[in-house]
Every structure is written in structure tokens, then in C-alpha cells.
């Protein structure tokens, strides 16, 4: 009987060793090893009560922990943690199935945030005049086409007056020409009178067209201009883009537009999109291509944003031997301020893998990398062999099957529970 006990004990130990060293061995092998080690030993003890070498440790009276024990009170196999669903939820342990994924290789470089030069507008005074109203102040938000300032300009007043005069004369000559044409067709008027009326009408039309083009060049709307119009010298300045006022360059009453006078009133910037200026060394430049995705982050910003490389300079800086690279990043919430320093991670390579595991799912126990696989009764420790990795994930080459569900957050809780259960086994 003693020899039989020794043989079965050896078989059980071998099964346990194989199950721990080869994590992907089928669950049946681990179950057989567990059955031999925790069930048959009890039967052998009953058959040979005098053999103290195979006696299991006596259970503590009144012990009611759920971890490390089955519902019938027996010790759970090594590496198994029993937890009820409510306990898992209370510990905030999240689980997820493992499967195919992508590992990324990124190049990290410093960068500086700047405004998108395609989204900056300098509001100029196109006429000579005096600032009579400034409707926007520094930092104000403006809409496209909104009036931001009003000038008083003699040049505008003359252009408007010329337009009104030309329009009145054109209307009059148009009426006279239509009458002369009707009389000529009825043989009442001579041809030479008709021709003079047509020439006069053509001259009036030319002057009217020139006056209208002059207003258009000054960005003055001709709608509503008539002999009864007032404030002919009033000239409205409108913004061509939406954004914020980042510079106000004149004061109320200042002369503008003339020689030696200010030519610009405001600078408007649309910061809903910003540029990141990167400096890439010649060593890394061959990895960068226009259209590549990148992620930027900064200490204290509390967030990161995705962007895309939009420009790679064909010229190198002779002093630094580096190239200027521009990336565009969405900034609708105005998190990124021009002038700030950021760290940019440029995606330079992607590698698909059959099994990708979040790094947070891994724990080190006894110098080995393990994960905790979800079971109907809780979790089971599983050793894994790892392959390639990136900052967030790692490839599993041995130890897990596709579709198996593992703990991916707060796995240190399971590590602690496993340590408690192993300590109790030792006693």
C-alpha cells in the first residue's frame, strides 16, 4: 500500500508541474492533476490511515472565507481564487476576452504648438479714414462676416456719392433712350436723334458700372444706397473668418490707411485647429511620411489628442541637421495653447498579432508573468509566455487561447488574494 501511495503521489506531482509549466495544456490535464492531488490522496489516506506522509492538513474550524475553498468547504486547487460576482464588482475588477490586436511602434519627439496659419486673418483698413467705433476687444469671439469696427472715410463718402449720381443718371438716360427708340420705330423721330440718345445712354451705363466696381473694390454694399442715404462716410470693417481676437492694433480715433498710418486693426485667429511644429533629426526622418497619425500630450494638460502629419520640409536646417515637420491637431475645446511645449508620438509601424493583452492584465508572481483567467467560480492563475510589445499592449505567444476572458484591471487585488490563499495552504 505504501508503494502505491508513493506512485500516485508522484503522478499527481508530475501533473501539477506540467500544468504550471505549460499553461496552454488543455484544461482536462489540469483537472486530472487536480483530481489526483486533492481527491485520491484523501481516499489513499482512508485506506492507509497510518501513513502520515499523505495526510491532508486539518481544516480550521469556523473558517468561512470564499477564496481558496469550494462550496463544500474543501481546499481549492493551487492558483484558483473563488470570488462571487458581487465580490468581483466590489473590487472593480474588469474582464475582457483576449484576441487579435495590433502593436504599434511610435517615435517620440518634442514639439511646439502654434496657430494654423491657414486660420489667421489680419483685418486691414482698405480705405483712408478714422476709427470711429471698435466693436470687439482683445479675446472676444467673432463670427464670419461680423462687423468688428467702423471707420469714417472721405474716400468712401466720395465713392458712394459717385455711385448714387451715376445710378440716377443711368435710370434717367435709360428712360429717355426707351422713349426715343419707340418714336424712331414709329417714324416720328429722326435717326440722328435716336443715335444721340443711344450714345448718351451708353455713356451713362459705363459711368454707372465704374462707380459700382469702385464700391465693390472697397467692399461697400451698394444695396440700399440712394439720394436719401445718410452717413455716406461710414465704412464697416468685417471679419472674413470666425475665431477670437488675439491682437487689437489701433485705438479709438486713430487715423488709418494713409501713409505712415496703421494699416491693420485686428488679428483674428481660429484656434479650433492648431499646428504642432516638430524637429526631426536626419536619423529618424526616413520613418516620417505625410499623412502619418500621431498623438500629443503635455505635462499638466491632463489629456492627449490625435493629429496627422501635414507637411515635411524638403530643406534641412544646416545648423541642427534636422527637418521641420508640421502636424495638424483638432483643438475645438481650446485645450492646446500656441506657444506650449508638447511631446508627440508619431505612429511609424503597426504589427498585427494573434493574441494581444493589455499590460495592466499582467502580474509577476514568483518571477513569472501571469494573468488571471475568469472561471465560473472566480479566477485561475495562468502563466504566459510573452512576445513583442508596445507601450499599452503585449503579445501572448503561449499560455492563453483566443476568446478566453481575463482580468484587465485591478489585478493586484487577485494577486493579493492568491497570496493569502497560498499562505493559508502553507499552514
Secondary structure as GFF3:
##gff-version 3
##sequence-region A 1 427
A	DSSP	alpha_helix	2	21	.	.	.	ID=ss1
A	DSSP	alpha_helix	27	35	.	.	.	ID=ss2
A	DSSP	pi_helix	36	40	.	.	.	ID=ss3
A	DSSP	alpha_helix	41	47	.	.	.	ID=ss4
A	DSSP	three_ten_helix	52	54	.	.	.	ID=ss5
A	DSSP	beta_strand	80	82	.	.	.	ID=ss6
A	DSSP	alpha_helix	85	90	.	.	.	ID=ss7
A	DSSP	beta_strand	95	97	.	.	.	ID=ss8
A	DSSP	beta_strand	99	115	.	.	.	ID=ss9
A	DSSP	three_ten_helix	117	119	.	.	.	ID=ss10
A	DSSP	beta_strand	120	124	.	.	.	ID=ss11
A	DSSP	beta_strand	129	134	.	.	.	ID=ss12
A	DSSP	beta_strand	141	142	.	.	.	ID=ss13
A	DSSP	beta_strand	147	152	.	.	.	ID=ss14
A	DSSP	alpha_helix	154	185	.	.	.	ID=ss15
A	DSSP	alpha_helix	191	217	.	.	.	ID=ss16
A	DSSP	beta_strand	234	238	.	.	.	ID=ss17
A	DSSP	beta_strand	243	248	.	.	.	ID=ss18
A	DSSP	beta_strand	255	256	.	.	.	ID=ss19
A	DSSP	beta_strand	264	269	.	.	.	ID=ss20
A	DSSP	beta_strand	273	281	.	.	.	ID=ss21
A	DSSP	alpha_helix	282	285	.	.	.	ID=ss22
A	DSSP	beta_strand	293	297	.	.	.	ID=ss23
A	DSSP	beta_strand	304	317	.	.	.	ID=ss24
A	DSSP	beta_strand	322	330	.	.	.	ID=ss25
A	DSSP	beta_strand	341	358	.	.	.	ID=ss26
A	DSSP	three_ten_helix	359	361	.	.	.	ID=ss27
A	DSSP	beta_strand	363	365	.	.	.	ID=ss28
A	DSSP	beta_strand	368	375	.	.	.	ID=ss29
A	DSSP	beta_strand	378	383	.	.	.	ID=ss30
A	DSSP	beta_strand	385	389	.	.	.	ID=ss31
A	DSSP	beta_strand	393	398	.	.	.	ID=ss32
A	DSSP	beta_strand	405	407	.	.	.	ID=ss33
A	DSSP	alpha_helix	411	426	.	.	.	ID=ss34
###
